[in-house]
């Protein structure tokens, strides 16, 4: 397989399209939170106890950082930091809101750099067998699709949380 998709297309065009989709989901995550104060961002809205801020921290550390920097790039420092890592969903009251939101933006930027530096069909650099058993994702393309799906799912969670917090809804058509 040479990585091309269709006449005149190519793996690069596919990766650009997938990246654009992921960027849209990232904008949704941050956009639905716009205007919420620190108390609302920290308030648990479901019985499981997660907050909007905890979900964003999860996306930064357990999604963007984990899948791109650890799995795709094989960053040894990131992989080593996974042992004994704290629960990303829990954000202490001493952690500034801006720090969590900035970390998400930063990890997204670092993930974009990994995507730009990676071949679409190259094998993944590392696989967390202890967590997931045998690999079920095999390439950058697979990871992008997985992260798009996970981010979109969590953006939907944030939509529901926002509506519960103050009634605001994201891009509702009449």
Secondary structure as UniProt FT lines:
FT   TURN            7..8
FT   HELIX           11..33
FT   TURN            34..35
FT   HELIX           38..42
FT   TURN            47..48
FT   HELIX           52..58
FT   HELIX           59..72
FT   HELIX           76..82
FT   TURN            83..84
FT   TURN            88..89
FT   TURN            93..94
FT   HELIX           97..117
FT   TURN            120..121
FT   HELIX           129..132
FT   HELIX           140..166
//
